[in-house]
Amino acid sequence: MPAIFPALLRAHRILAKADRAGFRWRSSDGALAKVREEFAEFEEVVVAAMEGDQRAVEEVAWEFGDLVMSLATLLLRFEIDPELAVREATGRFERRFRRMESAVGADGVVMPDLDREDLLERWRLARQSEPGSE
């Protein structure tokens, strides 16, 4: 698998190869438990890093990578390509953010001048206006 491939695509292909070789979770429950375990480790180092622990700051990327790999492994169970899933999520975010920017601009204000609650409300409205949203 070429190292020049996007990281998520490369991970997906390597994990799929390992899966075909029999290196897989026997159930979705096992894969989901691994995601929970990795998230707990990620959360632990993020909290420590936010409290100023420099060693933890250095571990955040490591734990993030482990979490993403565990999520990619879980997606294999459903034959979902994580690269495509993230690409689609990025597209949704971009459309919503642009919609929010337009609405803020139409009101004659700039986003940095808005408080957190107003930003969150505007995000909710942009999200609701997305076709297929609830």
C-alpha positions, 0 to 999 in steps of 0.5 A, a space after each residue: 500500500 503506497 505511503 503517498 495515499 491519503 492516510 484514511 484510505 491507506 488505513 482502510 485498505 490495510 485494515 481490509 487486508 488484515 480483515 480478509 486474513 482473519 485479523 478481525 473482531 468476531 463481532 461488532 460489539 468487540 469492535 465497538 468496545 475497542 472504539 470506546 476504549 480508544 476514545 477513553 484513552 484519547 479523552 484522558 490525554 486531551 483533558 491532561 493536555 488542556 490542564 497543561 501536562 506537556 507529556 499529554 500534549 505529545 500523546 494527543 496525536 498518538 491517541 487520535 490516530 488509535 481512535 481513528 484506526 479503531 473507528 475505521 476498523 468498525 466501519 469495515 463491519 458495514 463495508 463503509 469506506 471511512 475516506 468517503 464518510 469523512 469526505 461527505 461529512 466535510 462537505 456537509 460541514 462546509 455547506 452548513 458553515 457557508 450558509 451560516 456565514 451568509 446569514 451572519 453577513 446578511 445581518 450585517 455582523 461578523 462571526 468573531 463578534 458573535 457570542 457562543 450561544 448566537 453562533 450555536 443557534 445560527 449553526 442549528 438553523 444552518 443545519 436545519 435548512 440542510 435537505 434531509 435534516 431533521 
